Amino acid sequence: MIEISDYHHDRKILFQGTHQTPEPRELYLGTEVECESRDGDDYWNTDSLGSGLLECGFIPLFDPTHDGSLNYGVEFVSYPLTLDKWMSVKEGVVKPGFSQLIDAEMRGHQNNDCGLHVHVSRSFFHHGNLDKRFWEIVGNMFIIMEQNWYAFANFARREANDYAKRIMSSAQRSQLKSRLKGLDYATETRGDRYRAINLQRAATIEFRLFRGTLNVNTYYATLQFVDNFCRVAKAASREDALEMDIMDIINFRRYPELTEYSETRKLTTNNNPIVSMATEE
């Protein structure tokens, strides 16, 4: 059986990238993969599943953790890896691990409670203290996401919810551009971690919008999208951010998984979602 740890218990963080020790300016991505039993029971947690996940290296790359928001499920919390490192473990670790979970009748996308949360390293955006430039980059993220909300929701396969709220209210969005230009992002995001972009963690920025998945290509398209989004927001001026659409993110660095997934979701601009949120990945 899988030994499931307490929620957010202490675990030594092993950064994996091109260097032996974490590099502050590297962009590391860590994920929380939530999944539940299809039949609403705990019979999925067998000796054979635990052995299989250990054998392919899925554990300990992912730490099985309890999560109170799940029913008969588990949250797999990964180490932080660079995107290149994530690509190197796709076929040998992540793909067979996801396949074994699916064979054990675990579900991600099909269970509405399950999310895929992606954490990125804050140090990629700043050195030392949180300076003015950091908040400018965060502002770019909010601007790009809010102005392209329907496209982001389409990509994420779900709209905002109590665990991943939109950044602004409908009244605030009525004057989006003028308000976003002068928004105090440090104040606006204080005290609430249940945002589509969560800034409450000291070492990471967390993207909470994405629906859960055990589809390996959807998972990798999401990692690639978040990596591109962070790099675009960091490189953009405020004027650039105000004019961007989702294709600027998707095409920033081209990846087969991201391109194919975006075509499947019929993503081109910030149109109302064309593909049903309930559609299989």
DOGUFI-833746 format. One record per residue (C-alpha): x, y negated, z; residue in three letters; residue number from 0. Coordinates in Angstrom, 2 decimals, decimal comma, padded with zeros to 5 digits. Layout:
REM DOGUFI-833746
{east->X&north->Y&up->Z&aa->ALA&i->NUM} $
...
//
This chain:
REM DOGUFI-833746
{east->000,00&north->000,00&up->000,00&aa->MET&i->0} $
{east->000,94&north->-003,64&up->-000,46&aa->ILE&i->1} $
{east->001,85&north->-005,38&up->002,78&aa->GLU&i->2} $
{east->-000,04&north->-008,68&up->002,63&aa->ILE&i->3} $
{east->001,54&north->-011,57&up->004,53&aa->SER&i->4} $
{east->-000,27&north->-014,23&up->006,54&aa->ASP&i->5} $
{east->-001,36&north->-017,36&up->004,70&aa->TYR&i->6} $
{east->001,67&north->-019,53&up->003,86&aa->HIS&i->7} $
{east->003,97&north->-017,64&up->006,19&aa->HIS&i->8} $
{east->007,66&north->-018,55&up->006,21&aa->ASP&i->9} $
{east->009,66&north->-016,90&up->003,47&aa->ARG&i->10} $
{east->013,16&north->-017,76&up->002,34&aa->LYS&i->11} $
{east->012,86&north->-019,68&up->-000,91&aa->ILE&i->12} $
{east->015,09&north->-018,36&up->-003,66&aa->LEU&i->13} $
{east->015,41&north->-020,82&up->-006,53&aa->PHE&i->14} $
{east->016,11&north->-019,10&up->-009,82&aa->GLN&i->15} $
{east->017,47&north->-020,95&up->-012,82&aa->GLY&i->16} $
{east->020,70&north->-021,59&up->-014,66&aa->THR&i->17} $
{east->022,66&north->-022,25&up->-011,46&aa->HIS&i->18} $
{east->023,37&north->-020,18&up->-008,37&aa->GLN&i->19} $
{east->022,08&north->-022,98&up->-006,13&aa->THR&i->20} $
{east->019,09&north->-025,26&up->-006,77&aa->PRO&i->21} $
{east->019,89&north->-028,31&up->-008,89&aa->GLU&i->22} $
{east->017,90&north->-031,41&up->-007,85&aa->PRO&i->23} $
{east->017,26&north->-032,53&up->-011,42&aa->ARG&i->24} $
{east->016,11&north->-029,09&up->-012,62&aa->GLU&i->25} $
{east->012,36&north->-028,65&up->-013,01&aa->LEU&i->26} $
{east->011,33&north->-025,59&up->-011,02&aa->TYR&i->27} $
{east->007,85&north->-024,10&up->-011,25&aa->LEU&i->28} $
{east->006,29&north->-021,88&up->-008,62&aa->GLY&i->29} $
{east->002,82&north->-020,39&up->-008,86&aa->THR&i->30} $
{east->000,01&north->-019,09&up->-006,70&aa->GLU&i->31} $
{east->-001,89&north->-016,38&up->-008,57&aa->VAL&i->32} $
{east->-005,25&north->-015,66&up->-006,95&aa->GLU&i->33} $
{east->-007,12&north->-012,47&up->-007,82&aa->CYS&i->34} $
{east->-010,01&north->-010,47&up->-006,38&aa->GLU&i->35} $
{east->-011,36&north->-006,96&up->-006,54&aa->SER&i->36} $
{east->-013,90&north->-006,54&up->-009,31&aa->ARG&i->37} $
{east->-016,08&north->-004,33&up->-007,13&aa->ASP&i->38} $
{east->-015,84&north->-006,39&up->-003,94&aa->GLY&i->39} $
{east->-013,82&north->-003,97&up->-001,83&aa->ASP&i->40} $
{east->-010,26&north->-003,29&up->-000,65&aa->ASP&i->41} $
{east->-009,80&north->000,03&up->-002,46&aa->TYR&i->42} $
{east->-007,49&north->-001,60&up->-005,01&aa->TRP&i->43} $
{east->-004,62&north->-001,74&up->-002,49&aa->ASN&i->44} $
{east->-003,17&north->001,74&up->-003,05&aa->THR&i->45} $
{east->000,25&north->003,28&up->-002,50&aa->ASP&i->46} $
{east->000,72&north->003,71&up->-006,25&aa->SER&i->47} $
{east->000,02&north->000,02&up->-006,94&aa->LEU&i->48} $
{east->002,44&north->-001,09&up->-004,24&aa->GLY&i->49} $
{east->005,16&north->001,23&up->-005,55&aa->SER&i->50} $
{east->004,58&north->000,09&up->-009,12&aa->GLY&i->51} $
{east->004,82&north->-003,60&up->-008,27&aa->LEU&i->52} $
{east->008,04&north->-003,01&up->-006,36&aa->LEU&i->53} $
{east->009,52&north->-000,88&up->-009,12&aa->GLU&i->54} $
{east->009,04&north->-003,51&up->-011,84&aa->CYS&i->55} $
{east->010,23&north->-006,34&up->-009,57&aa->GLY&i->56} $
{east->006,88&north->-008,15&up->-009,40&aa->PHE&i->57} $
{east->007,37&north->-007,89&up->-005,66&aa->ILE&i->58} $
{east->009,41&north->-009,68&up->-004,25&aa->PRO&i->59} $
{east->009,32&north->-012,29&up->-007,07&aa->LEU&i->60} $
{east->005,68&north->-012,70&up->-006,00&aa->PHE&i->61} $
{east->004,78&north->-012,54&up->-002,31&aa->ASP&i->62} $
{east->001,32&north->-011,00&up->-001,60&aa->PRO&i->63} $
{east->-000,46&north->-013,38&up->000,78&aa->THR&i->64} $
{east->-003,86&north->-013,61&up->002,46&aa->HIS&i->65} $
{east->-006,08&north->-016,51&up->001,36&aa->ASP&i->66} $
{east->-009,30&north->-017,31&up->003,20&aa->GLY&i->67} $
{east->-010,99&north->-018,58&up->000,04&aa->SER&i->68} $
{east->-010,86&north->-015,10&up->-001,53&aa->LEU&i->69} $
{east->-013,13&north->-012,13&up->-000,93&aa->ASN&i->70} $
{east->-011,35&north->-008,76&up->-001,10&aa->TYR&i->71} $
{east->-008,47&north->-010,40&up->-002,88&aa->GLY&i->72} $
{east->-004,90&north->-011,55&up->-002,60&aa->VAL&i->73} $
{east->-002,80&north->-014,55&up->-003,56&aa->GLU&i->74} $
{east->000,59&north->-013,82&up->-005,11&aa->PHE&i->75} $
{east->003,00&north->-016,67&up->-004,33&aa->VAL&i->76} $
{east->006,07&north->-016,80&up->-006,54&aa->SER&i->77} $
{east->009,58&north->-018,07&up->-006,05&aa->TYR&i->78} $
{east->010,35&north->-021,34&up->-007,86&aa->PRO&i->79} $
{east->011,88&north->-020,64&up->-011,29&aa->LEU&i->80} $
{east->012,90&north->-022,82&up->-014,20&aa->THR&i->81} $
{east->010,84&north->-022,25&up->-017,33&aa->LEU&i->82} $
{east->013,80&north->-020,54&up->-019,02&aa->ASP&i->83} $
{east->014,04&north->-018,15&up->-016,08&aa->LYS&i->84} $
{east->010,29&north->-017,51&up->-016,22&aa->TRP&i->85} $
{east->010,63&north->-016,62&up->-019,90&aa->MET&i->86} $
{east->013,40&north->-014,14&up->-019,11&aa->SER&i->87} $
{east->011,17&north->-012,15&up->-016,71&aa->VAL&i->88} $
{east->008,01&north->-012,17&up->-018,83&aa->LYS&i->89} $
{east->008,31&north->-008,74&up->-020,44&aa->GLU&i->90} $
{east->010,10&north->-006,82&up->-017,70&aa->GLY&i->91} $
{east->008,44&north->-008,19&up->-014,56&aa->VAL&i->92} $
{east->005,35&north->-010,37&up->-014,99&aa->VAL&i->93} $
{east->003,66&north->-008,49&up->-017,83&aa->LYS&i->94} $
{east->003,89&north->-005,02&up->-016,22&aa->PRO&i->95} $
{east->002,91&north->-006,49&up->-012,86&aa->GLY&i->96} $
{east->-000,21&north->-008,12&up->-014,28&aa->PHE&i->97} $
{east->-001,03&north->-004,93&up->-016,17&aa->SER&i->98} $
{east->-000,90&north->-002,88&up->-012,97&aa->GLN&i->99} $
{east->-003,17&north->-005,34&up->-011,18&aa->LEU&i->100} $
{east->-005,67&north->-005,17&up->-014,04&aa->ILE&i->101} $
{east->-005,52&north->-001,36&up->-013,98&aa->ASP&i->102} $
{east->-006,30&north->-001,57&up->-010,24&aa->ALA&i->103} $
{east->-009,46&north->-003,51&up->-011,28&aa->GLU&i->104} $
{east->-008,27&north->-006,86&up->-009,96&aa->MET&i->105} $
{east->-009,61&north->-009,94&up->-011,74&aa->ARG&i->106} $
{east->-008,53&north->-013,57&up->-012,05&aa->GLY&i->107} $
{east->-010,40&north->-015,34&up->-014,81&aa->HIS&i->108} $
{east->-013,62&north->-013,39&up->-014,32&aa->GLN&i->109} $
{east->-013,91&north->-014,35&up->-010,64&aa->ASN&i->110} $
{east->-015,01&north->-017,96&up->-010,21&aa->ASN&i->111} $
{east->-013,25&north->-018,35&up->-006,85&aa->ASP&i->112} $
{east->-009,81&north->-017,56&up->-008,24&aa->CYS&i->113} $
{east->-007,38&north->-020,26&up->-009,27&aa->GLY&i->114} $
{east->-003,90&north->-020,49&up->-010,70&aa->LEU&i->115} $
{east->-001,95&north->-023,19&up->-008,88&aa->HIS&i->116} $
{east->001,36&north->-024,43&up->-010,23&aa->VAL&i->117} $
{east->003,87&north->-026,23&up->-008,02&aa->HIS&i->118} $
{east->006,70&north->-028,28&up->-009,50&aa->VAL&i->119} $
{east->009,77&north->-029,59&up->-007,68&aa->SER&i->120} $
{east->009,50&north->-033,25&up->-006,65&aa->ARG&i->121} $
{east->013,26&north->-033,66&up->-006,88&aa->SER&i->122} $
{east->012,96&north->-033,51&up->-010,68&aa->PHE&i->123} $
{east->011,30&north->-036,94&up->-010,54&aa->PHE&i->124} $
{east->013,47&north->-038,80&up->-008,03&aa->HIS&i->125} $
{east->016,62&north->-038,84&up->-005,95&aa->HIS&i->126} $
{east->016,20&north->-039,15&up->-002,20&aa->GLY&i->127} $
{east->013,38&north->-041,41&up->-001,06&aa->ASN&i->128} $
{east->010,13&north->-041,72&up->-003,00&aa->LEU&i->129} $
{east->010,91&north->-044,85&up->-005,01&aa->ASP&i->130} $
{east->008,88&north->-047,06&up->-007,32&aa->LYS&i->131} $
{east->009,78&north->-044,95&up->-010,36&aa->ARG&i->132} $
{east->008,38&north->-041,80&up->-008,74&aa->PHE&i->133} $
{east->004,99&north->-043,45&up->-008,27&aa->TRP&i->134} $
{east->005,11&north->-044,76&up->-011,83&aa->GLU&i->135} $
{east->005,54&north->-041,19&up->-013,08&aa->ILE&i->136} $
{east->002,72&north->-039,97&up->-010,84&aa->VAL&i->137} $
{east->000,61&north->-042,80&up->-012,24&aa->GLY&i->138} $
{east->001,39&north->-041,63&up->-015,76&aa->ASN&i->139} $
{east->000,19&north->-038,14&up->-014,84&aa->MET&i->140} $
{east->-003,09&north->-039,47&up->-013,47&aa->PHE&i->141} $
{east->-003,65&north->-041,73&up->-016,47&aa->ILE&i->142} $
{east->-002,99&north->-038,98&up->-019,01&aa->ILE&i->143} $
{east->-005,18&north->-036,48&up->-017,16&aa->MET&i->144} $
{east->-008,10&north->-038,87&up->-016,55&aa->GLU&i->145} $
{east->-008,15&north->-040,19&up->-020,11&aa->GLN&i->146} $
{east->-008,08&north->-036,63&up->-021,46&aa->ASN&i->147} $
{east->-010,21&north->-034,98&up->-018,79&aa->TRP&i->148} $
{east->-012,41&north->-032,90&up->-021,08&aa->TYR&i->149} $
{east->-009,38&north->-031,55&up->-022,93&aa->ALA&i->150} $
{east->-007,64&north->-030,74&up->-019,63&aa->PHE&i->151} $
{east->-010,78&north->-028,98&up->-018,36&aa->ALA&i->152} $
{east->-010,97&north->-027,03&up->-021,61&aa->ASN&i->153} $
{east->-007,34&north->-025,96&up->-021,26&aa->PHE&i->154} $
{east->-007,83&north->-025,09&up->-017,58&aa->ALA&i->155} $
{east->-011,03&north->-023,13&up->-018,34&aa->ARG&i->156} $
{east->-012,96&north->-024,89&up->-015,59&aa->ARG&i->157} $
{east->-014,15&north->-028,30&up->-014,54&aa->GLU&i->158} $
{east->-013,33&north->-030,05&up->-011,27&aa->ALA&i->159} $
{east->-014,57&north->-028,37&up->-008,09&aa->ASN&i->160} $
{east->-014,26&north->-028,70&up->-004,33&aa->ASP&i->161} $
{east->-010,75&north->-027,21&up->-004,47&aa->TYR&i->162} $
{east->-009,55&north->-029,32&up->-007,41&aa->ALA&i->163} $
{east->-011,33&north->-032,68&up->-007,42&aa->LYS&i->164} $
{east->-011,00&north->-035,32&up->-010,07&aa->ARG&i->165} $
{east->-008,74&north->-038,19&up->-009,15&aa->ILE&i->166} $
{east->-011,32&north->-040,92&up->-009,61&aa->MET&i->167} $
{east->-015,06&north->-041,25&up->-009,03&aa->SER&i->168} $
{east->-017,48&north->-041,83&up->-011,91&aa->SER&i->169} $
{east->-017,82&north->-045,50&up->-010,85&aa->ALA&i->170} $
{east->-014,05&north->-045,96&up->-010,94&aa->GLN&i->171} $
{east->-013,82&north->-044,27&up->-014,33&aa->ARG&i->172} $
{east->-016,26&north->-046,76&up->-015,87&aa->SER&i->173} $
{east->-013,38&north->-049,23&up->-016,09&aa->GLN&i->174} $
{east->-010,67&north->-046,65&up->-016,52&aa->LEU&i->175} $
{east->-007,87&north->-048,49&up->-018,27&aa->LYS&i->176} $
{east->-007,99&north->-051,68&up->-016,21&aa->SER&i->177} $
{east->-008,22&north->-049,74&up->-012,96&aa->ARG&i->178} $
{east->-005,52&north->-047,23&up->-013,78&aa->LEU&i->179} $
{east->-003,03&north->-049,96&up->-014,59&aa->LYS&i->180} $
{east->-003,17&north->-051,32&up->-011,05&aa->GLY&i->181} $
{east->-004,00&north->-048,22&up->-009,03&aa->LEU&i->182} $
{east->-002,03&north->-047,67&up->-005,81&aa->ASP&i->183} $
{east->-001,37&north->-043,96&up->-006,30&aa->TYR&i->184} $
{east->000,30&north->-043,49&up->-002,93&aa->ALA&i->185} $
{east->-002,82&north->-044,78&up->-001,16&aa->THR&i->186} $
{east->-005,37&north->-043,16&up->-003,48&aa->GLU&i->187} $
{east->-003,97&north->-039,67&up->-002,95&aa->THR&i->188} $
{east->-003,32&north->-039,80&up->000,79&aa->ARG&i->189} $
{east->-005,01&north->-037,26&up->003,04&aa->GLY&i->190} $
{east->-006,67&north->-034,93&up->000,54&aa->ASP&i->191} $
{east->-004,89&north->-031,89&up->-000,84&aa->ARG&i->192} $
{east->-007,92&north->-030,65&up->-002,76&aa->TYR&i->193} $
{east->-007,18&north->-032,74&up->-005,83&aa->ARG&i->194} $
{east->-006,49&north->-031,60&up->-009,38&aa->ALA&i->195} $
{east->-003,04&north->-033,05&up->-008,71&aa->ILE&i->196} $
{east->-002,09&north->-032,56&up->-005,05&aa->ASN&i->197} $
{east->000,61&north->-034,83&up->-003,59&aa->LEU&i->198} $
{east->000,32&north->-033,70&up->000,03&aa->GLN&i->199} $
{east->003,30&north->-031,34&up->-000,03&aa->ARG&i->200} $
{east->006,72&north->-032,72&up->000,86&aa->ALA&i->201} $
{east->008,75&north->-030,81&up->-001,73&aa->ALA&i->202} $
{east->006,33&north->-030,18&up->-004,59&aa->THR&i->203} $
{east->003,56&north->-031,62&up->-006,72&aa->ILE&i->204} $
{east->000,77&north->-029,07&up->-007,05&aa->GLU&i->205} $
{east->-001,51&north->-028,71&up->-010,08&aa->PHE&i->206} $
{east->-004,71&north->-027,04&up->-008,87&aa->ARG&i->207} $
{east->-007,09&north->-027,33&up->-011,81&aa->LEU&i->208} $
{east->-006,40&north->-024,07&up->-013,66&aa->PHE&i->209} $
{east->-008,73&north->-021,12&up->-013,45&aa->ARG&i->210} $
{east->-007,22&north->-017,82&up->-012,31&aa->GLY&i->211} $
{east->-005,77&north->-015,36&up->-014,81&aa->THR&i->212} $
{east->-004,00&north->-012,05&up->-015,12&aa->LEU&i->213} $
{east->-003,55&north->-012,53&up->-018,85&aa->ASN&i->214} $
{east->000,20&north->-012,86&up->-019,27&aa->VAL&i->215} $
{east->000,05&north->-015,15&up->-022,31&aa->ASN&i->216} $
{east->-002,47&north->-017,48&up->-020,64&aa->THR&i->217} $
{east->-000,21&north->-017,56&up->-017,59&aa->TYR&i->218} $
{east->002,81&north->-018,49&up->-019,68&aa->TYR&i->219} $
{east->000,91&north->-021,05&up->-021,73&aa->ALA&i->220} $
{east->-000,04&north->-022,70&up->-018,43&aa->THR&i->221} $
{east->003,57&north->-022,79&up->-017,22&aa->LEU&i->222} $
{east->004,67&north->-024,26&up->-020,54&aa->GLN&i->223} $
{east->001,90&north->-026,85&up->-020,47&aa->PHE&i->224} $
{east->002,78&north->-028,00&up->-016,94&aa->VAL&i->225} $
{east->006,49&north->-028,13&up->-017,79&aa->ASP&i->226} $
{east->005,73&north->-030,27&up->-020,85&aa->ASN&i->227} $
{east->003,30&north->-032,46&up->-018,90&aa->PHE&i->228} $
{east->005,92&north->-033,26&up->-016,26&aa->CYS&i->229} $
{east->008,55&north->-034,09&up->-018,86&aa->ARG&i->230} $
{east->006,16&north->-036,24&up->-020,89&aa->VAL&i->231} $
{east->005,03&north->-038,18&up->-017,80&aa->ALA&i->232} $
{east->008,63&north->-038,75&up->-016,74&aa->LYS&i->233} $
{east->009,72&north->-040,00&up->-020,18&aa->ALA&i->234} $
{east->006,66&north->-042,16&up->-020,90&aa->ALA&i->235} $
{east->006,19&north->-045,84&up->-020,28&aa->SER&i->236} $
{east->002,87&north->-046,98&up->-018,83&aa->ARG&i->237} $
{east->001,83&north->-048,22&up->-022,27&aa->GLU&i->238} $
{east->002,71&north->-044,82&up->-023,77&aa->ASP&i->239} $
{east->000,69&north->-042,98&up->-021,11&aa->ALA&i->240} $
{east->-002,40&north->-045,09&up->-021,81&aa->LEU&i->241} $
{east->-002,36&north->-043,99&up->-025,46&aa->GLU&i->242} $
{east->-001,54&north->-040,27&up->-025,09&aa->MET&i->243} $
{east->-003,80&north->-037,33&up->-025,81&aa->ASP&i->244} $
{east->-003,40&north->-033,69&up->-024,88&aa->ILE&i->245} $
{east->-001,66&north->-032,80&up->-028,14&aa->MET&i->246} $
{east->001,25&north->-035,03&up->-027,13&aa->ASP&i->247} $
{east->001,79&north->-032,62&up->-024,23&aa->ILE&i->248} $
{east->001,23&north->-029,41&up->-026,19&aa->ILE&i->249} $
{east->003,62&north->-030,47&up->-028,97&aa->ASN&i->250} $
{east->006,32&north->-032,01&up->-026,77&aa->PHE&i->251} $
{east->008,23&north->-028,73&up->-026,76&aa->ARG&i->252} $
{east->006,75&north->-026,02&up->-028,94&aa->ARG&i->253} $
{east->006,20&north->-022,55&up->-027,50&aa->TYR&i->254} $
{east->004,41&north->-019,64&up->-029,20&aa->PRO&i->255} $
{east->002,24&north->-018,85&up->-026,17&aa->GLU&i->256} $
{east->001,18&north->-022,48&up->-025,68&aa->LEU&i->257} $
{east->000,47&north->-023,02&up->-029,37&aa->THR&i->258} $
{east->-001,60&north->-019,84&up->-029,69&aa->GLU&i->259} $
{east->-003,54&north->-020,52&up->-026,50&aa->TYR&i->260} $
{east->-004,29&north->-024,10&up->-027,54&aa->SER&i->261} $
{east->-005,58&north->-022,90&up->-030,91&aa->GLU&i->262} $
{east->-007,76&north->-020,32&up->-029,15&aa->THR&i->263} $
{east->-009,24&north->-023,05&up->-026,94&aa->ARG&i->264} $
{east->-009,71&north->-025,24&up->-030,08&aa->LYS&i->265} $
{east->-007,77&north->-028,07&up->-028,47&aa->LEU&i->266} $
{east->-007,12&north->-031,01&up->-030,72&aa->THR&i->267} $
{east->-008,24&north->-034,19&up->-028,92&aa->THR&i->268} $
{east->-010,21&north->-035,30&up->-025,87&aa->ASN&i->269} $
{east->-013,51&north->-033,97&up->-027,17&aa->ASN&i->270} $
{east->-016,10&north->-032,36&up->-024,96&aa->ASN&i->271} $
{east->-015,07&north->-028,72&up->-024,45&aa->PRO&i->272} $
{east->-015,81&north->-026,69&up->-027,57&aa->ILE&i->273} $
{east->-015,13&north->-023,31&up->-025,97&aa->VAL&i->274} $
{east->-017,22&north->-022,15&up->-023,03&aa->SER&i->275} $
{east->-015,48&north->-022,29&up->-019,67&aa->MET&i->276} $
{east->-016,61&north->-018,70&up->-019,11&aa->ALA&i->277} $
{east->-014,92&north->-017,48&up->-022,29&aa->THR&i->278} $
{east->-012,27&north->-014,82&up->-021,70&aa->GLU&i->279} $
{east->-008,71&north->-016,11&up->-022,01&aa->GLU&i->280} $
//
